Amino acid sequence: MFTGSPEYIRHVYKVNRALKSYTIYELVKVSDPGRIKLPEFVRIEPFRGKSNTSGVDYLLRGRESNKWANNTLTGLRNTSKGFVYYGDRKEGNKKNFLVIKLDGQSMIIDYYNSFYPGHPGIRDSITNNY
């Protein structure tokens, strides 16, 4: 079992607009404002199978320069807890772990910078705390 506590940067979003095929969220708070890791606007949409990604039902996309296209941040993978997902994001040669919790009109994304659990047991230990 994982006993450490890696550092994360919490990003809190609120629903900006909910449409039939996706939901847009707006960033409202960051635990460390000097280290924002995600865009101001993100959206969750169904995965349509247009890439080599597997094991995901939804994608998290970010908006850059008023465009959503080609800006997938991560696929959302299910956990044993309802409405809690995990994903990863590469920056350079480092893989970063993301835990996404959906809660009604808000979403919390904990961004574990330069950390990715190397074993499913470690990943499950982290996500089970949400």
N, CA, C and O atoms as CSV, one atom per row, in Angstrom:
chain,resi,resn,atom,element,x,y,z
A,1,MET,N,N,0.833,-1.181,0.000
A,1,MET,CA,C,0.000,0.000,0.000
A,1,MET,C,C,0.880,1.247,0.000
A,1,MET,O,O,1.940,1.280,0.624
A,2,PHE,N,N,0.422,2.252,-0.702
A,2,PHE,CA,C,1.144,3.523,-0.801
A,2,PHE,C,C,1.006,4.298,0.505
A,2,PHE,O,O,-0.108,4.523,0.979
A,3,THR,N,N,2.120,4.704,1.084
A,3,THR,CA,C,2.066,5.419,2.364
A,3,THR,C,C,2.568,6.852,2.256
A,3,THR,O,O,2.426,7.622,3.206
A,4,GLY,N,N,3.149,7.227,1.128
A,4,GLY,CA,C,3.637,8.596,0.956
A,4,GLY,C,C,2.495,9.538,0.634
A,4,GLY,O,O,1.346,9.123,0.484
A,5,SER,N,N,2.829,10.798,0.534
A,5,SER,CA,C,1.814,11.777,0.150
A,5,SER,C,C,2.424,12.754,-0.847
A,5,SER,O,O,2.944,13.800,-0.457
A,6,PRO,N,N,2.362,12.413,-2.137
A,6,PRO,CA,C,2.920,13.311,-3.141
A,6,PRO,C,C,2.163,14.633,-3.175
A,6,PRO,O,O,0.971,14.690,-2.873
A,7,GLU,N,N,2.855,15.663,-3.537
A,7,GLU,CA,C,2.280,17.002,-3.592
A,7,GLU,C,C,1.439,17.150,-4.852
A,7,GLU,O,O,1.801,16.653,-5.919
A,8,TYR,N,N,0.324,17.832,-4.716
A,8,TYR,CA,C,-0.508,18.114,-5.883
A,8,TYR,C,C,-0.938,19.579,-5.868
A,8,TYR,O,O,-0.899,20.256,-4.841
A,9,ILE,N,N,-1.348,20.037,-7.043
A,9,ILE,CA,C,-1.888,21.385,-7.199
A,9,ILE,C,C,-3.369,21.218,-7.509
A,9,ILE,O,O,-3.733,20.636,-8.531
A,10,ARG,N,N,-4.217,21.726,-6.632
A,10,ARG,CA,C,-5.663,21.572,-6.804
A,10,ARG,C,C,-6.214,22.695,-7.667
A,10,ARG,O,O,-5.988,23.876,-7.400
A,11,HIS,N,N,-6.946,22.299,-8.714
A,11,HIS,CA,C,-7.652,23.222,-9.598
A,11,HIS,C,C,-9.140,22.987,-9.397
A,11,HIS,O,O,-9.612,21.861,-9.554
A,12,VAL,N,N,-9.887,24.032,-9.052
A,12,VAL,CA,C,-11.326,23.920,-8.833
A,12,VAL,C,C,-12.042,24.642,-9.972
A,12,VAL,O,O,-11.754,25.799,-10.277
A,13,TYR,N,N,-12.973,23.936,-10.587
A,13,TYR,CA,C,-13.750,24.464,-11.708
A,13,TYR,C,C,-15.229,24.459,-11.360
A,13,TYR,O,O,-15.686,23.657,-10.546
A,14,LYS,N,N,-15.976,25.369,-11.990
A,14,LYS,CA,C,-17.435,25.355,-11.879
A,14,LYS,C,C,-18.002,25.233,-13.295
A,14,LYS,O,O,-17.360,25.616,-14.273
A,15,VAL,N,N,-19.213,24.694,-13.380
A,15,VAL,CA,C,-19.859,24.551,-14.685
A,15,VAL,C,C,-20.110,25.936,-15.259
A,15,VAL,O,O,-20.692,26.804,-14.608
A,16,ASN,N,N,-19.659,26.119,-16.487
A,16,ASN,CA,C,-19.886,27.366,-17.213
A,16,ASN,C,C,-21.082,27.194,-18.147
A,16,ASN,O,O,-21.917,28.086,-18.294
A,17,ARG,N,N,-21.136,26.000,-18.783
A,17,ARG,CA,C,-22.229,25.714,-19.722
A,17,ARG,C,C,-22.338,24.209,-19.898
A,17,ARG,O,O,-21.339,23.526,-20.126
A,18,ALA,N,N,-23.543,23.705,-19.791
A,18,ALA,CA,C,-23.788,22.276,-19.994
A,18,ALA,C,C,-24.639,22.096,-21.247
A,18,ALA,O,O,-25.758,22.602,-21.331
A,19,LEU,N,N,-24.099,21.378,-22.203
A,19,LEU,CA,C,-24.812,21.091,-23.440
A,19,LEU,C,C,-25.066,19.584,-23.515
A,19,LEU,O,O,-24.603,18.825,-22.664
A,20,LYS,N,N,-25.793,19.170,-24.522
A,20,LYS,CA,C,-26.145,17.755,-24.646
A,20,LYS,C,C,-24.909,16.867,-24.812
A,20,LYS,O,O,-24.860,15.773,-24.250
A,21,SER,N,N,-23.924,17.317,-25.565
A,21,SER,CA,C,-22.784,16.455,-25.881
A,21,SER,C,C,-21.523,16.744,-25.054
A,21,SER,O,O,-20.575,15.959,-25.108
A,22,TYR,N,N,-21.483,17.833,-24.298
A,22,TYR,CA,C,-20.320,18.123,-23.457
A,22,TYR,C,C,-20.669,19.176,-22.412
A,22,TYR,O,O,-21.688,19.861,-22.510
A,23,THR,N,N,-19.798,19.288,-21.409
A,23,THR,CA,C,-19.953,20.293,-20.363
A,23,THR,C,C,-18.669,21.111,-20.281
A,23,THR,O,O,-17.572,20.554,-20.244
A,24,ILE,N,N,-18.809,22.430,-20.254
A,24,ILE,CA,C,-17.673,23.339,-20.155
A,24,ILE,C,C,-17.554,23.813,-18.710
A,24,ILE,O,O,-18.546,24.180,-18.080
A,25,TYR,N,N,-16.324,23.801,-18.195
A,25,TYR,CA,C,-16.030,24.241,-16.836
A,25,TYR,C,C,-15.066,25.420,-16.878
A,25,TYR,O,O,-14.201,25.498,-17.751
A,26,GLU,N,N,-15.224,26.336,-15.926
A,26,GLU,CA,C,-14.363,27.510,-15.809
A,26,GLU,C,C,-13.572,27.441,-14.499
A,26,GLU,O,O,-14.127,27.145,-13.441
A,27,LEU,N,N,-12.288,27.715,-14.586
A,27,LEU,CA,C,-11.409,27.698,-13.416
A,27,LEU,C,C,-11.799,28.815,-12.450
A,27,LEU,O,O,-11.918,29.975,-12.846
A,28,VAL,N,N,-11.999,28.456,-11.171
A,28,VAL,CA,C,-12.363,29.467,-10.179
A,28,VAL,C,C,-11.348,29.577,-9.049
A,28,VAL,O,O,-11.298,30.600,-8.366
A,29,LYS,N,N,-10.525,28.523,-8.839
A,29,LYS,CA,C,-9.568,28.564,-7.735
A,29,LYS,C,C,-8.438,27.580,-7.997
A,29,LYS,O,O,-8.650,26.499,-8.546
A,30,VAL,N,N,-7.230,27.974,-7.594
A,30,VAL,CA,C,-6.056,27.102,-7.668
A,30,VAL,C,C,-5.363,27.166,-6.314
A,30,VAL,O,O,-5.193,28.248,-5.752
A,31,SER,N,N,-4.964,26.015,-5.788
A,31,SER,CA,C,-4.342,25.976,-4.462
A,31,SER,C,C,-3.031,26.747,-4.412
A,31,SER,O,O,-2.674,27.297,-3.370
A,32,ASP,N,N,-2.316,26.791,-5.525
A,32,ASP,CA,C,-1.059,27.544,-5.617
A,32,ASP,C,C,-1.121,28.377,-6.893
A,32,ASP,O,O,-0.679,27.913,-7.944
A,33,PRO,N,N,-1.663,29.609,-6.827
A,33,PRO,CA,C,-1.882,30.421,-8.030
A,33,PRO,C,C,-0.642,30.651,-8.889
A,33,PRO,O,O,-0.763,30.938,-10.080
A,34,GLY,N,N,0.525,30.532,-8.313
A,34,GLY,CA,C,1.756,30.702,-9.085
A,34,GLY,C,C,2.131,29.477,-9.900
A,34,GLY,O,O,3.086,29.517,-10.675
A,35,ARG,N,N,1.393,28.394,-9.734
A,35,ARG,CA,C,1.727,27.141,-10.429
A,35,ARG,C,C,0.517,26.548,-11.144
A,35,ARG,O,O,0.274,25.345,-11.051
A,36,ILE,N,N,-0.234,27.369,-11.848
A,36,ILE,CA,C,-1.405,26.887,-12.584
A,36,ILE,C,C,-0.931,25.950,-13.696
A,36,ILE,O,O,-0.059,26.309,-14.489
A,37,LYS,N,N,-1.501,24.767,-13.749
A,37,LYS,CA,C,-1.083,23.751,-14.714
A,37,LYS,C,C,-2.117,23.467,-15.789
A,37,LYS,O,O,-1.817,22.790,-16.772
A,38,LEU,N,N,-3.328,23.974,-15.616
A,38,LEU,CA,C,-4.411,23.664,-16.545
A,38,LEU,C,C,-5.043,24.945,-17.069
A,38,LEU,O,O,-4.935,25.991,-16.430
A,39,PRO,N,N,-5.708,24.878,-18.231
A,39,PRO,CA,C,-6.303,26.078,-18.822
A,39,PRO,C,C,-7.470,26.634,-18.011
A,39,PRO,O,O,-8.021,25.961,-17.140
A,40,GLU,N,N,-7.829,27.866,-18.315
A,40,GLU,CA,C,-8.946,28.528,-17.639
A,40,GLU,C,C,-10.277,27.827,-17.943
A,40,GLU,O,O,-11.146,27.737,-17.076
A,41,PHE,N,N,-10.430,27.334,-19.168
A,41,PHE,CA,C,-11.645,26.622,-19.552
A,41,PHE,C,C,-11.283,25.206,-19.995
A,41,PHE,O,O,-10.356,25.000,-20.778
A,42,VAL,N,N,-12.034,24.236,-19.478
A,42,VAL,CA,C,-11.889,22.836,-19.890
A,42,VAL,C,C,-13.281,22.289,-20.158
A,42,VAL,O,O,-14.284,22.843,-19.706
A,43,ARG,N,N,-13.320,21.196,-20.897
A,43,ARG,CA,C,-14.616,20.552,-21.105
A,43,ARG,C,C,-14.463,19.045,-21.062
A,43,ARG,O,O,-13.406,18.496,-21.375
A,44,ILE,N,N,-15.543,18.391,-20.667
A,44,ILE,CA,C,-15.603,16.936,-20.664
A,44,ILE,C,C,-16.574,16.529,-21.764
A,44,ILE,O,O,-17.699,17.023,-21.843
A,45,GLU,N,N,-16.111,15.620,-22.604
A,45,GLU,CA,C,-16.923,15.155,-23.721
A,45,GLU,C,C,-16.755,13.646,-23.879
A,45,GLU,O,O,-15.750,13.089,-23.438
A,46,PRO,N,N,-17.719,12.985,-24.497
A,46,PRO,CA,C,-17.590,11.550,-24.710
A,46,PRO,C,C,-16.412,11.243,-25.649
A,46,PRO,O,O,-16.129,11.997,-26.579
A,47,PHE,N,N,-15.740,10.128,-25.385
A,47,PHE,CA,C,-14.656,9.667,-26.265
A,47,PHE,C,C,-15.304,8.995,-27.463
A,47,PHE,O,O,-16.137,8.102,-27.307
A,48,ARG,N,N,-14.925,9.420,-28.649
A,48,ARG,CA,C,-15.544,8.917,-29.872
A,48,ARG,C,C,-14.657,7.925,-30.632
A,48,ARG,O,O,-14.951,7.583,-31.778
A,49,GLY,N,N,-13.583,7.466,-30.002
A,49,GLY,CA,C,-12.742,6.454,-30.622
A,49,GLY,C,C,-11.884,6.937,-31.768
A,49,GLY,O,O,-11.509,6.141,-32.629
A,50,LYS,N,N,-11.560,8.225,-31.807
A,50,LYS,CA,C,-10.789,8.770,-32.930
A,50,LYS,C,C,-9.294,8.851,-32.645
A,50,LYS,O,O,-8.582,9.629,-33.280
A,51,SER,N,N,-8.816,8.058,-31.697
A,51,SER,CA,C,-7.378,8.004,-31.415
A,51,SER,C,C,-7.049,6.607,-30.899
A,51,SER,O,O,-7.927,5.751,-30.790
A,52,ASN,N,N,-5.785,6.389,-30.585
A,52,ASN,CA,C,-5.351,5.088,-30.084
A,52,ASN,C,C,-5.608,4.912,-28.593
A,52,ASN,O,O,-5.230,3.889,-28.023
A,53,THR,N,N,-6.234,5.873,-27.963
A,53,THR,CA,C,-6.539,5.799,-26.536
A,53,THR,C,C,-7.478,4.626,-26.277
A,53,THR,O,O,-8.376,4.345,-27.071
A,54,SER,N,N,-7.255,3.945,-25.152
A,54,SER,CA,C,-8.158,2.848,-24.794
A,54,SER,C,C,-8.492,2.941,-23.308
A,54,SER,O,O,-7.752,3.540,-22.528
A,55,GLY,N,N,-9.614,2.342,-22.931
A,55,GLY,CA,C,-10.013,2.296,-21.529
A,55,GLY,C,C,-10.620,3.574,-20.994
A,55,GLY,O,O,-10.695,3.759,-19.780
A,56,VAL,N,N,-11.057,4.461,-21.876
A,56,VAL,CA,C,-11.677,5.705,-21.425
A,56,VAL,C,C,-13.049,5.858,-22.070
A,56,VAL,O,O,-13.274,5.410,-23.194
A,57,ASP,N,N,-13.955,6.492,-21.348
A,57,ASP,CA,C,-15.280,6.812,-21.882
A,57,ASP,C,C,-15.409,8.297,-22.181
A,57,ASP,O,O,-16.230,8.705,-23.002
A,58,TYR,N,N,-14.586,9.108,-21.505
A,58,TYR,CA,C,-14.656,10.563,-21.654
A,58,TYR,C,C,-13.265,11.154,-21.839
A,58,TYR,O,O,-12.260,10.563,-21.445
A,59,LEU,N,N,-13.234,12.342,-22.452
A,59,LEU,CA,C,-11.993,13.099,-22.616
A,59,LEU,C,C,-12.113,14.426,-21.887
A,59,LEU,O,O,-13.194,15.007,-21.793
A,60,LEU,N,N,-10.988,14.893,-21.374
A,60,LEU,CA,C,-10.879,16.228,-20.803
A,60,LEU,C,C,-10.079,17.052,-21.800
A,60,LEU,O,O,-8.923,16.743,-22.089
A,61,ARG,N,N,-10.701,18.099,-22.322
A,61,ARG,CA,C,-10.037,18.978,-23.290
A,61,ARG,C,C,-9.888,20.367,-22.696
A,61,ARG,O,O,-10.697,20.806,-21.879
A,62,GLY,N,N,-8.835,21.047,-23.124
A,62,GLY,CA,C,-8.607,22.425,-22.706
A,62,GLY,C,C,-8.788,23.372,-23.871
A,62,GLY,O,O,-8.588,22.991,-25.024
A,63,ARG,N,N,-9.164,24.602,-23.577
A,63,ARG,CA,C,-9.316,25.607,-24.634
A,63,ARG,C,C,-8.090,26.499,-24.640
A,63,ARG,O,O,-7.730,27.105,-23.631
A,64,GLU,N,N,-7.472,26.562,-25.780
A,64,GLU,CA,C,-6.309,27.428,-25.999
A,64,GLU,C,C,-6.586,28.287,-27.220
A,64,GLU,O,O,-6.995,27.765,-28.257
A,65,SER,N,N,-6.375,29.575,-27.123
A,65,SER,CA,C,-6.582,30.502,-28.238
A,65,SER,C,C,-7.971,30.334,-28.853
A,65,SER,O,O,-8.122,30.329,-30.075
A,66,ASN,N,N,-8.979,30.197,-27.996
A,66,ASN,CA,C,-10.373,30.067,-28.418
A,66,ASN,C,C,-10.647,28.834,-29.270
A,66,ASN,O,O,-11.615,28.819,-30.031
A,67,LYS,N,N,-9.808,27.791,-29.160
A,67,LYS,CA,C,-10.021,26.561,-29.907
A,67,LYS,C,C,-9.946,25.359,-28.971
A,67,LYS,O,O,-9.119,25.312,-28.061
A,68,TRP,N,N,-10.826,24.390,-29.211
A,68,TRP,CA,C,-10.839,23.151,-28.443
A,68,TRP,C,C,-10.124,22.036,-29.206
A,68,TRP,O,O,-9.630,21.087,-28.597
A,69,ALA,N,N,-10.068,22.144,-30.515
A,69,ALA,CA,C,-9.535,21.075,-31.354
A,69,ALA,C,C,-8.087,20.761,-31.001
A,69,ALA,O,O,-7.297,21.658,-30.704
A,70,ASN,N,N,-7.755,19.483,-31.037
A,70,ASN,CA,C,-6.388,18.997,-30.827
A,70,ASN,C,C,-5.784,19.424,-29.494
A,70,ASN,O,O,-4.568,19.580,-29.388
A,71,ASN,N,N,-6.607,19.612,-28.492
A,71,ASN,CA,C,-6.074,19.978,-27.187
A,71,ASN,C,C,-6.640,19.055,-26.102
A,71,ASN,O,O,-7.224,19.507,-25.117
A,72,THR,N,N,-6.450,17.755,-26.316
A,72,THR,CA,C,-6.880,16.786,-25.318
A,72,THR,C,C,-5.874,16.784,-24.180
A,72,THR,O,O,-4.678,16.591,-24.402
A,73,LEU,N,N,-6.358,16.999,-22.959
A,73,LEU,CA,C,-5.484,16.994,-21.791
A,73,LEU,C,C,-5.284,15.572,-21.282
A,73,LEU,O,O,-4.165,15.182,-20.947
A,74,THR,N,N,-6.372,14.793,-21.221
A,74,THR,CA,C,-6.274,13.396,-20.781
A,74,THR,C,C,-7.595,12.692,-21.042
A,74,THR,O,O,-8.636,13.327,-21.205
A,75,GLY,N,N,-7.530,11.370,-21.079
A,75,GLY,CA,C,-8.741,10.565,-21.060
A,75,GLY,C,C,-9.105,10.315,-19.607
A,75,GLY,O,O,-8.226,10.248,-18.748
A,76,LEU,N,N,-10.385,10.178,-19.327
A,76,LEU,CA,C,-10.833,9.921,-17.959
A,76,LEU,C,C,-11.038,8.421,-17.775
A,76,LEU,O,O,-11.885,7.812,-18.429
A,77,ARG,N,N,-10.250,7.837,-16.876
A,77,ARG,CA,C,-10.352,6.417,-16.575
A,77,ARG,C,C,-11.115,6.222,-15.270
A,77,ARG,O,O,-10.905,6.947,-14.297
A,78,ASN,N,N,-11.994,5.243,-15.267
A,78,ASN,CA,C,-12.820,4.971,-14.090
A,78,ASN,C,C,-11.981,4.493,-12.913
A,78,ASN,O,O,-10.918,3.898,-13.086
A,79,THR,N,N,-12.482,4.766,-11.711
A,79,THR,CA,C,-11.915,4.236,-10.476
A,79,THR,C,C,-13.025,3.448,-9.781
A,79,THR,O,O,-14.132,3.333,-10.306
A,80,SER,N,N,-12.730,2.917,-8.624
A,80,SER,CA,C,-13.745,2.187,-7.871
A,80,SER,C,C,-14.742,3.124,-7.184
A,80,SER,O,O,-15.742,2.668,-6.630
A,81,LYS,N,N,-14.473,4.424,-7.219
A,81,LYS,CA,C,-15.361,5.404,-6.588
A,81,LYS,C,C,-16.153,6.128,-7.671
A,81,LYS,O,O,-15.601,6.537,-8.693
A,82,GLY,N,N,-17.432,6.278,-7.439
A,82,GLY,CA,C,-18.278,6.976,-8.399
A,82,GLY,C,C,-17.870,8.419,-8.575
A,82,GLY,O,O,-17.558,9.106,-7.602
A,83,PHE,N,N,-17.870,8.877,-9.801
A,83,PHE,CA,C,-17.569,10.263,-10.163
A,83,PHE,C,C,-16.140,10.688,-9.839
A,83,PHE,O,O,-15.845,11.882,-9.786
A,84,VAL,N,N,-15.255,9.724,-9.622
A,84,VAL,CA,C,-13.817,9.992,-9.455
A,84,VAL,C,C,-13.098,9.256,-10.577
A,84,VAL,O,O,-13.291,8.056,-10.774
A,85,TYR,N,N,-12.272,9.987,-11.305
A,85,TYR,CA,C,-11.546,9.445,-12.451
A,85,TYR,C,C,-10.067,9.779,-12.289
A,85,TYR,O,O,-9.690,10.620,-11.473
A,86,TYR,N,N,-9.242,9.106,-13.078
A,86,TYR,CA,C,-7.827,9.470,-13.117
A,86,TYR,C,C,-7.371,9.539,-14.561
A,86,TYR,O,O,-7.997,8.982,-15.464
A,87,GLY,N,N,-6.263,10.237,-14.751
A,87,GLY,CA,C,-5.685,10.364,-16.078
A,87,GLY,C,C,-4.233,10.757,-15.945
A,87,GLY,O,O,-3.691,10.825,-14.843
A,88,ASP,N,N,-3.611,11.015,-17.077
A,88,ASP,CA,C,-2.222,11.460,-17.071
A,88,ASP,C,C,-2.039,12.547,-18.116
A,88,ASP,O,O,-2.809,12.675,-19.068
A,89,ARG,N,N,-1.001,13.310,-17.899
A,89,ARG,CA,C,-0.655,14.381,-18.847
A,89,ARG,C,C,0.854,14.449,-18.945
A,89,ARG,O,O,1.550,14.558,-17.936
A,90,LYS,N,N,1.350,14.385,-20.162
A,90,LYS,CA,C,2.794,14.458,-20.374
A,90,LYS,C,C,3.212,15.904,-20.583
A,90,LYS,O,O,2.573,16.660,-21.314
A,91,GLU,N,N,4.297,16.264,-19.924
A,91,GLU,CA,C,4.956,17.549,-20.131
A,91,GLU,C,C,6.416,17.224,-20.378
A,91,GLU,O,O,7.136,16.808,-19.471
A,92,GLY,N,N,6.841,17.417,-21.608
A,92,GLY,CA,C,8.206,17.006,-21.950
A,92,GLY,C,C,8.306,15.505,-21.817
A,92,GLY,O,O,7.514,14.777,-22.415
A,93,ASN,N,N,9.270,15.029,-21.042
A,93,ASN,CA,C,9.419,13.585,-20.857
A,93,ASN,C,C,8.856,13.113,-19.515
A,93,ASN,O,O,9.080,11.970,-19.118
A,94,LYS,N,N,8.135,13.979,-18.821
A,94,LYS,CA,C,7.569,13.620,-17.514
A,94,LYS,C,C,6.069,13.386,-17.624
A,94,LYS,O,O,5.350,14.125,-18.297
A,95,LYS,N,N,5.619,12.340,-16.945
A,95,LYS,CA,C,4.209,11.996,-16.893
A,95,LYS,C,C,3.649,12.475,-15.563
A,95,LYS,O,O,4.221,12.204,-14.508
A,96,ASN,N,N,2.530,13.188,-15.615
A,96,ASN,CA,C,1.901,13.745,-14.428
A,96,ASN,C,C,0.559,13.054,-14.186
A,96,ASN,O,O,-0.190,12.799,-15.129
A,97,PHE,N,N,0.263,12.760,-12.952
A,97,PHE,CA,C,-0.954,12.068,-12.553
A,97,PHE,C,C,-2.044,13.083,-12.249
A,97,PHE,O,O,-1.792,14.078,-11.570
A,98,LEU,N,N,-3.247,12.844,-12.741
A,98,LEU,CA,C,-4.384,13.712,-12.475
A,98,LEU,C,C,-5.504,12.892,-11.850
A,98,LEU,O,O,-5.804,11.789,-12.308
A,99,VAL,N,N,-6.117,13.428,-10.810
A,99,VAL,CA,C,-7.325,12.841,-10.237
A,99,VAL,C,C,-8.429,13.869,-10.424
A,99,VAL,O,O,-8.298,15.027,-10.027
A,100,ILE,N,N,-9.530,13.417,-11.045
A,100,ILE,CA,C,-10.635,14.292,-11.390
A,100,ILE,C,C,-11.857,13.851,-10.604
A,100,ILE,O,O,-12.261,12.690,-10.671
A,101,LYS,N,N,-12.446,14.777,-9.859
A,101,LYS,CA,C,-13.658,14.471,-9.096
A,101,LYS,C,C,-14.775,15.394,-9.556
A,101,LYS,O,O,-14.663,16.617,-9.469
A,102,LEU,N,N,-15.853,14.794,-10.047
A,102,LEU,CA,C,-17.019,15.552,-10.477
A,102,LEU,C,C,-18.021,15.594,-9.329
A,102,LEU,O,O,-18.307,14.579,-8.695
A,103,ASP,N,N,-18.543,16.785,-9.079
A,103,ASP,CA,C,-19.438,16.952,-7.937
A,103,ASP,C,C,-20.526,17.959,-8.300
A,103,ASP,O,O,-20.409,19.143,-7.984
A,104,GLY,N,N,-21.569,17.497,-8.955
A,104,GLY,CA,C,-22.671,18.383,-9.338
A,104,GLY,C,C,-22.227,19.490,-10.264
A,104,GLY,O,O,-21.877,19.235,-11.417
A,105,GLN,N,N,-22.237,20.709,-9.778
A,105,GLN,CA,C,-21.887,21.869,-10.590
A,105,GLN,C,C,-20.406,22.245,-10.506
A,105,GLN,O,O,-20.012,23.312,-10.977
A,106,SER,N,N,-19.596,21.388,-9.917
A,106,SER,CA,C,-18.170,21.696,-9.814
A,106,SER,C,C,-17.322,20.471,-10.167
A,106,SER,O,O,-17.813,19.344,-10.232
A,107,MET,N,N,-16.056,20.728,-10.386
A,107,MET,CA,C,-15.090,19.686,-10.689
A,107,MET,C,C,-13.778,20.061,-10.008
A,107,MET,O,O,-13.352,21.216,-10.048
A,108,ILE,N,N,-13.151,19.085,-9.389
A,108,ILE,CA,C,-11.842,19.277,-8.776
A,108,ILE,C,C,-10.849,18.426,-9.543
A,108,ILE,O,O,-11.086,17.240,-9.774
A,109,ILE,N,N,-9.740,19.029,-9.936
A,109,ILE,CA,C,-8.650,18.290,-10.579
A,109,ILE,C,C,-7.407,18.489,-9.736
A,109,ILE,O,O,-6.913,19.607,-9.593
A,110,ASP,N,N,-6.907,17.398,-9.180
A,110,ASP,CA,C,-5.643,17.433,-8.449
A,110,ASP,C,C,-4.548,17.001,-9.400
A,110,ASP,O,O,-4.574,15.890,-9.928
A,111,TYR,N,N,-3.586,17.880,-9.618
A,111,TYR,CA,C,-2.511,17.709,-10.588
A,111,TYR,C,C,-1.237,17.351,-9.829
A,111,TYR,O,O,-0.636,18.205,-9.176
A,112,TYR,N,N,-0.832,16.096,-9.917
A,112,TYR,CA,C,0.387,15.623,-9.250
A,112,TYR,C,C,1.557,15.854,-10.204
A,112,TYR,O,O,1.845,15.026,-11.068
A,113,ASN,N,N,2.214,16.978,-10.034
A,113,ASN,CA,C,3.286,17.382,-10.934
A,113,ASN,C,C,4.505,16.467,-10.806
A,113,ASN,O,O,5.001,16.236,-9.704
A,114,SER,N,N,4.981,15.952,-11.933
A,114,SER,CA,C,6.170,15.079,-11.998
A,114,SER,C,C,6.009,13.814,-11.154
A,114,SER,O,O,6.993,13.273,-10.652
A,115,PHE,N,N,4.774,13.345,-10.999
A,115,PHE,CA,C,4.521,12.107,-10.261
A,115,PHE,C,C,3.491,11.286,-11.016
A,115,PHE,O,O,2.451,11.802,-11.424
A,116,TYR,N,N,3.787,10.001,-11.202
A,116,TYR,CA,C,2.805,9.069,-11.738
A,116,TYR,C,C,3.014,7.742,-11.029
A,116,TYR,O,O,4.128,7.218,-11.019
A,117,PRO,N,N,1.946,7.180,-10.426
A,117,PRO,CA,C,2.105,5.919,-9.697
A,117,PRO,C,C,2.494,4.793,-10.631
A,117,PRO,O,O,1.830,4.553,-11.639
A,118,GLY,N,N,3.571,4.104,-10.294
A,118,GLY,CA,C,4.079,3.035,-11.133
A,118,GLY,C,C,3.370,1.710,-10.961
A,118,GLY,O,O,3.655,0.757,-11.687
A,119,HIS,N,N,2.459,1.632,-10.024
A,119,HIS,CA,C,1.762,0.378,-9.738
A,119,HIS,C,C,0.272,0.686,-9.516
A,119,HIS,O,O,-0.061,1.676,-8.864
A,120,PRO,N,N,-0.623,-0.154,-10.053
A,120,PRO,CA,C,-2.055,0.102,-9.859
A,120,PRO,C,C,-2.476,0.198,-8.393
A,120,PRO,O,O,-3.420,0.923,-8.079
A,121,GLY,N,N,-1.804,-0.511,-7.493
A,121,GLY,CA,C,-2.129,-0.435,-6.074
A,121,GLY,C,C,-1.881,0.943,-5.495
A,121,GLY,O,O,-2.639,1.412,-4.645
A,122,ILE,N,N,-0.823,1.593,-5.951
A,122,ILE,CA,C,-0.523,2.959,-5.498
A,122,ILE,C,C,-1.588,3.911,-6.038
A,122,ILE,O,O,-2.103,4.759,-5.310
A,123,ARG,N,N,-1.910,3.760,-7.321
A,123,ARG,CA,C,-2.949,4.594,-7.941
A,123,ARG,C,C,-4.273,4.437,-7.184
A,123,ARG,O,O,-4.930,5.428,-6.863
A,124,ASP,N,N,-4.660,3.188,-6.901
A,124,ASP,CA,C,-5.931,2.937,-6.206
A,124,ASP,C,C,-5.912,3.507,-4.788
A,124,ASP,O,O,-6.929,4.011,-4.311
A,125,SER,N,N,-4.773,3.431,-4.118
A,125,SER,CA,C,-4.657,3.984,-2.769
A,125,SER,C,C,-4.900,5.488,-2.778
A,125,SER,O,O,-5.527,6.024,-1.865
A,126,ILE,N,N,-4.409,6.163,-3.803
A,126,ILE,CA,C,-4.607,7.611,-3.913
A,126,ILE,C,C,-6.051,7.921,-4.248
A,126,ILE,O,O,-6.673,8.747,-3.579
A,127,THR,N,N,-6.602,7.274,-5.274
A,127,THR,CA,C,-7.962,7.621,-5.723
A,127,THR,C,C,-9.029,7.208,-4.700
A,127,THR,O,O,-10.103,7.808,-4.665
A,128,ASN,N,N,-8.757,6.209,-3.880
A,128,ASN,CA,C,-9.727,5.790,-2.869
A,128,ASN,C,C,-9.906,6.814,-1.752
A,128,ASN,O,O,-10.848,6.709,-0.966
A,129,ASN,N,N,-9.015,7.805,-1.671
A,129,ASN,CA,C,-9.124,8.844,-0.655
A,129,ASN,C,C,-10.029,9.996,-1.067
A,129,ASN,O,O,-10.177,10.964,-0.320
A,130,TYR,N,N,-10.632,9.905,-2.239
A,130,TYR,CA,C,-11.506,10.992,-2.735
A,130,TYR,C,C,-12.952,10.676,-2.455
A,130,TYR,O,O,-13.833,11.465,-2.795
